[in-house]
């Protein structure tokens, strides 16, 4: 009679404790897909929040328009003066004489 259930069997496996790169690559790939999905959901949520937010309150529009017109006129005058100065600089000859000539 041969009793096999009480005997100690010797089992040898090759590379049982070694590093399995396929397993680690699967973990990295899974983590990457999870991060991509989370980033997509977060960006969609932020887009909806920004899209639904009100831009500016619409109170006291009469006073704001008068102030805006004056400020716009000042800015336009400033840029017209800068344009004139730029034309003067472009049209004037260079005060530095080139020493290589």
Residue pairs with C-beta under 8 A, 6 or more apart in sequence:
none
